[in-house]
Amino acid sequence: MSLGGATLRVHLSNAFGSSPLRLASVHVARPVSTASAKIDPSTDRPLSFSGRGGVTIPAGAEYLSDPLVYPVSALTDLAISIHFDRPPDGQTGHPGSRATSYLAHGDLVSAPDLPDAKKVDHWYQLAGVDVAASTTAVSIAVLGDSITDGHGATTNGNDRWTDVLARRLSLIGVLNEGIGGNHLLHDGLGPNALARLDRDIFAQAAVRYLIVLEGVNDLGGLTRTAEATPLEHAALVQRILAAYEQIIERAHTHAIMVFGGTVLPYGGSGYYHPGPANEADRQAVNRWIRTSGRFDAVIDFDKVTRDRVHPERLLPAYDSGDHLHPSPAGYAAMADAIALNLFAAAPSRKLGL
């Protein structure tokens, strides 16, 4: 959790399911630690859905639990347990959770431990948790790819850059909407960034600010398997900039301020093996982010994380080792570089048409 509150509700998702999803019961508890399946049994509580203990979620839908009086402090860890009374036809999951889930047979939602459970570092069916916080509390949504998702962060360590940012703030929630492999312009492991704005950003609670850190997968993907012509490079840059403008315009119609994050360097990446033309594309995109005036503010992640001698590369101390994703130290530097006065007030001007 980034914010605390006296009451919570849980979002459960069948967004990518092809048939109705039956959940027999869902419980919430406090874990003994983030690195085990043990819970404190005295904190275990069942969730309800329109007063009932189970719920059937239609294909493609998300479902909210009833509010539960369950006081939590800011930065609290929760364990949410789901009992499927029959296997789902398809699972809606988050492969880049950087957190361990525990799978076992039987109705064990209140079990104090699951010693024989299978461990998987994914989340399934869980889409988020809301809290009833102060009336002045707002949220920052972060639209991103694996760098926001936290590739290179410590599993169960809560040291993604969004986690570090949350620890610096008060009365502001941080909603990590990063998906590994996400693109602006086409689908990857999940829907493209434009396609998921309504569900992942605008439908979230109390969003007043949006940080956009997208584009490296589009830039690197252009030449991942074959070379591209100068015209293809120019066209890609133009399409990326147009996608940013679409995100800004759509967010402004919801009175959400949009902050543009510059694209981090990825020189030396063995996955994308970028050349001079790819770096020129990245520089062109970052120049537009910094100078166009279209974003309400700019967060210069590139400046923070690049090597001063080889600016097309991550600073070695901030490199997870693949020359594409930051290390925990790099993520901390990204979060620490964000000026908190960006979030000092809700939008003071009318945004949108």
C-alpha positions in Angstrom: 0.0 0.0 0.0 1.2 3.6 -0.6 -1.5 5.3 1.4 -3.1 4.3 4.7 -6.8 4.4 5.7 -9.4 3.0 8.0 -11.4 1.2 5.2 -10.3 -0.7 2.1 -11.7 -2.4 -0.9 -10.0 -4.8 -3.3 -10.2 -4.8 -7.1 -10.3 -8.3 -8.7 -10.1 -8.7 -12.4 -11.2 -11.0 -15.2 -10.2 -8.5 -17.8 -8.5 -11.1 -20.0 -10.7 -14.1 -19.2 -12.9 -15.6 -21.9 -15.6 -16.9 -19.6 -17.1 -15.9 -16.2 -14.7 -16.3 -13.3 -16.0 -17.8 -10.0 -14.2 -16.9 -6.8 -15.5 -18.8 -3.9 -13.9 -16.6 -1.2 -11.3 -13.8 -0.9 -9.6 -12.9 2.4 -7.2 -10.2 3.4 -4.6 -10.4 6.2 -1.3 -9.0 7.3 1.7 -11.1 6.2 4.4 -12.1 8.8 6.9 -10.9 6.1 7.0 -10.2 2.4 9.1 -13.3 1.8 6.9 -16.0 3.2 3.3 -17.4 2.9 2.8 -16.9 6.7 0.1 -14.5 7.8 -1.0 -13.3 11.3 -4.2 -15.2 11.7 -5.6 -12.6 14.1 -5.7 -10.1 11.2 -7.5 -12.4 8.7 -10.8 -11.0 7.4 -13.1 -12.2 4.7 -14.2 -9.8 1.9 -17.7 -9.6 0.6 -19.4 -8.8 -2.7 -22.8 -7.2 -2.4 -23.0 -8.9 1.0 -22.0 -12.4 -0.2 -18.7 -14.2 0.3 -18.2 -15.3 -3.3 -18.5 -13.6 -6.6 -18.7 -14.5 -10.3 -16.9 -11.9 -12.5 -18.0 -11.7 -16.1 -15.5 -12.1 -18.9 -13.6 -8.9 -19.5 -14.8 -7.3 -16.3 -13.3 -6.0 -13.0 -15.1 -6.3 -9.7 -14.9 -4.3 -6.5 -15.3 -5.9 -3.1 -17.6 -4.3 -0.5 -15.7 -1.8 1.7 -14.1 -3.5 4.7 -13.2 -1.7 7.9 -9.6 -2.7 8.1 -7.2 0.0 9.3 -3.9 0.1 7.4 -1.0 2.4 7.7 0.9 3.9 4.7 3.4 1.5 3.1 1.7 -1.5 4.8 2.1 -4.9 3.1 -1.1 -7.0 2.7 -1.6 -10.7 1.9 -4.7 -11.3 -0.2 -5.8 -14.9 -0.6 -8.3 -16.2 -3.2 -10.0 -19.6 -3.3 -11.0 -20.8 -6.7 -13.7 -23.5 -6.4 -12.9 -24.6 -9.9 -10.0 -23.8 -12.2 -10.4 -20.6 -14.3 -10.6 -21.0 -18.0 -8.1 -18.2 -18.4 -6.1 -16.1 -15.9 -5.7 -12.4 -15.7 -2.3 -12.0 -14.3 0.7 -9.7 -13.8 3.9 -11.5 -14.7 6.1 -8.7 -13.5 4.8 -8.4 -9.9 8.2 -8.6 -8.3 6.3 -10.3 -5.5 5.7 -14.0 -4.7 2.4 -15.7 -4.7 1.7 -19.1 -3.2 -0.4 -21.7 -4.8 -1.9 -24.7 -3.0 -4.9 -27.0 -3.3 -7.9 -26.6 -1.0 -9.7 -23.9 0.7 -6.8 -22.3 2.6 -7.7 -18.6 2.6 -7.3 -18.4 6.4 -4.4 -20.8 6.8 -1.6 -19.3 8.9 1.0 -20.8 6.5 1.2 -22.7 3.2 4.4 -24.7 3.7 4.0 -26.9 0.6 2.8 -24.2 -1.7 4.2 -23.7 -5.2 5.9 -20.3 -5.4 5.4 -18.0 -8.5 6.5 -14.4 -8.8 3.3 -13.3 -10.4 0.0 -11.9 -9.3 -3.3 -13.4 -10.5 -6.7 -11.8 -10.6 -5.6 -9.1 -8.2 -5.9 -5.6 -9.8 -5.5 -3.2 -6.9 -6.5 -2.1 -3.4 -8.2 1.2 -2.6 -8.3 2.9 0.9 -10.6 5.5 2.3 -8.0 8.1 3.0 -8.1 11.8 3.9 -10.4 14.0 1.8 -7.4 15.9 0.6 -5.5 12.7 -0.6 -4.9 12.3 -4.3 -3.2 9.7 -6.5 -0.3 9.7 -9.0 -0.8 7.2 -11.7 2.4 6.0 -13.5 2.0 4.7 -17.1 5.1 2.7 -18.0 6.9 -0.4 -19.2 9.3 -2.8 -17.4 11.3 0.1 -16.0 8.2 1.2 -14.1 7.1 -2.4 -13.5 10.5 -2.9 -11.7 12.6 -5.3 -13.8 15.9 -5.4 -11.9 14.3 -4.5 -8.6 14.5 -6.9 -5.6 11.7 -9.5 -5.5 9.6 -8.9 -2.4 11.8 -5.9 -1.7 9.5 -3.1 -2.7 12.3 -1.0 -4.2 10.9 -0.1 -7.6 11.2 3.6 -8.3 7.5 4.1 -7.6 7.9 2.4 -4.2 10.7 4.9 -3.3 8.6 7.8 -4.5 5.7 6.6 -2.3 8.0 6.6 0.7 8.9 10.3 0.0 5.2 11.4 -0.2 2.4 11.9 2.2 -1.4 12.1 1.4 -0.5 11.0 -2.2 -1.0 7.5 -3.5 1.3 6.1 -6.1 -0.3 3.7 -8.6 2.2 1.7 -10.5 0.6 0.9 -13.9 3.8 -0.5 -15.4 3.7 -3.5 -17.6 6.9 -5.3 -18.8 7.2 -5.1 -22.5 4.6 -2.3 -22.9 4.7 -0.2 -26.1 3.0 3.0 -27.0 2.2 1.9 -30.5 1.4 -1.9 -30.4 0.6 -4.7 -28.0 3.3 -6.6 -26.2 2.8 -8.6 -23.0 -0.2 -6.4 -22.4 -2.3 -3.9 -24.4 -0.5 -0.9 -25.8 -0.4 2.2 -23.7 -3.1 4.1 -25.6 -5.5 1.1 -25.4 -5.2 0.8 -21.6 -5.6 4.5 -20.6 -9.3 4.1 -19.6 -8.9 1.1 -17.4 -5.5 1.6 -16.0 -5.4 5.4 -15.5 -8.8 7.2 -15.8 -10.7 4.5 -13.9 -8.4 4.6 -10.9 -9.4 6.4 -7.7 -8.6 10.1 -7.2 -6.0 10.4 -10.0 -4.8 14.0 -10.3 -1.3 13.4 -11.8 0.0 11.1 -14.5 3.7 10.3 -15.1 4.4 8.8 -18.5 7.6 6.8 -18.9 7.1 4.9 -22.2 8.9 4.6 -25.5 12.0 2.6 -25.1 10.4 -0.6 -26.4 9.1 1.2 -29.4 12.5 2.7 -30.1 14.5 -0.5 -29.6 11.9 -2.7 -31.3 12.3 -0.9 -34.6 15.6 -2.6 -35.4 15.6 -5.6 -33.1 15.4 -8.1 -35.9 16.3 -6.1 -39.0 17.7 -2.7 -40.0 15.4 0.2 -40.7 15.6 3.0 -43.3 16.0 6.6 -42.3 12.4 7.2 -43.3 11.3 4.4 -41.0 13.3 5.9 -38.1 11.7 9.3 -38.7 8.2 7.9 -39.0 8.6 6.0 -35.7 9.7 9.2 -33.9 6.7 11.1 -35.3 4.3 8.3 -34.2 5.8 8.2 -30.7 5.4 12.0 -30.3 1.8 11.8 -31.6 1.0 9.1 -29.0 2.4 11.3 -26.3 0.1 14.1 -27.5 -2.9 11.7 -27.4 -2.2 10.7 -23.8 -1.8 14.4 -22.8 -5.1 15.4 -24.5 -7.1 12.6 -23.1 -5.7 13.1 -19.6 -6.4 16.8 -19.7 -10.1 16.0 -20.4 -10.1 14.3 -17.0 -8.4 17.2 -15.3 -5.2 15.2 -14.8 -1.8 16.9 -15.1 0.7 14.9 -17.2 4.4 14.8 -16.5 6.7 13.4 -19.2 9.6 11.2 -18.2 12.5 11.2 -20.6 13.5 7.9 -22.1 16.5 6.3 -20.3 19.6 5.3 -22.2 19.9 1.7 -23.3 23.1 1.6 -25.2 24.8 -1.8 -25.0 21.5 -3.6 -24.5 21.8 -7.2 -25.7 18.1 -7.4 -26.3 17.8 -4.4 -28.5 21.5 -3.9 -29.6 20.8 -0.2 -30.6 23.0 1.6 -33.0 23.6 5.3 -33.7 20.3 5.7 -35.5 18.4 4.3 -32.5 20.3 6.7 -30.2 19.4 9.6 -32.5 15.8 8.6 -32.3 15.9 8.6 -28.5 17.6 12.0 -28.4 14.9 13.4 -30.7 12.1 12.0 -28.5 13.7 13.4 -25.4 14.3 16.8 -27.0 10.6 17.0 -27.7 9.7 15.9 -24.2 11.9 18.6 -22.7 11.2 21.5 -25.1 7.8 21.1 -26.7 5.9 22.5 -23.7 3.1 19.9 -24.3 3.7 18.1 -21.0 2.7 20.0 -17.8 6.2 19.3 -16.5 9.2 17.1 -17.3 11.0 14.6 -15.2 14.4 14.1 -16.7 15.1 10.4 -15.9 17.7 10.3 -18.7 19.8 13.0 -17.1 19.7 11.3 -13.8 20.6 7.8 -15.0 23.0 8.3 -17.9 26.8 7.8 -17.9 28.4 11.2 -18.2 31.2 9.8 -20.4 29.0 7.6 -22.5 25.6 9.3 -22.4 24.0 6.6 -24.6 24.5 4.2 -21.7 23.3 3.8 -18.1 25.7 4.9 -15.4 27.3 1.6 -14.3 26.3 2.1 -10.7 22.7 2.4 -11.8 22.7 -0.5 -14.3 21.1 -3.9 -13.4 23.5 -5.6 -15.7 21.5 -5.8 -18.9 22.2 -2.2 -19.9 18.4 -1.6 -20.3 16.9 -1.7 -16.8 18.2 0.2 -13.7 19.3 -1.5 -10.6 17.7 -0.8 -7.2 20.2 2.1 -6.8 19.2 3.4 -10.2 15.5 3.2 -9.2 16.2 5.1 -6.0 18.0 7.8 -8.0 15.1 8.1 -10.3 12.6 8.6 -7.5 14.9 11.0 -5.5 15.2 13.2 -8.6 11.5 13.9 -8.7 10.6 17.3 -7.3 7.8 16.8 -4.8 6.5 20.3 -5.4 5.1 19.0 -8.7 2.4 17.5 -6.6 1.8 20.5 -4.4 -1.7 21.2 -5.7 -4.4 19.9 -8.0 -4.6 21.5 -11.5 -5.1 25.2 -11.1 -6.2 25.7 -14.7 -9.0 24.2 -16.7 -7.6 21.3 -18.7 -9.1 19.9 -21.9 -11.6 21.5 -24.3 
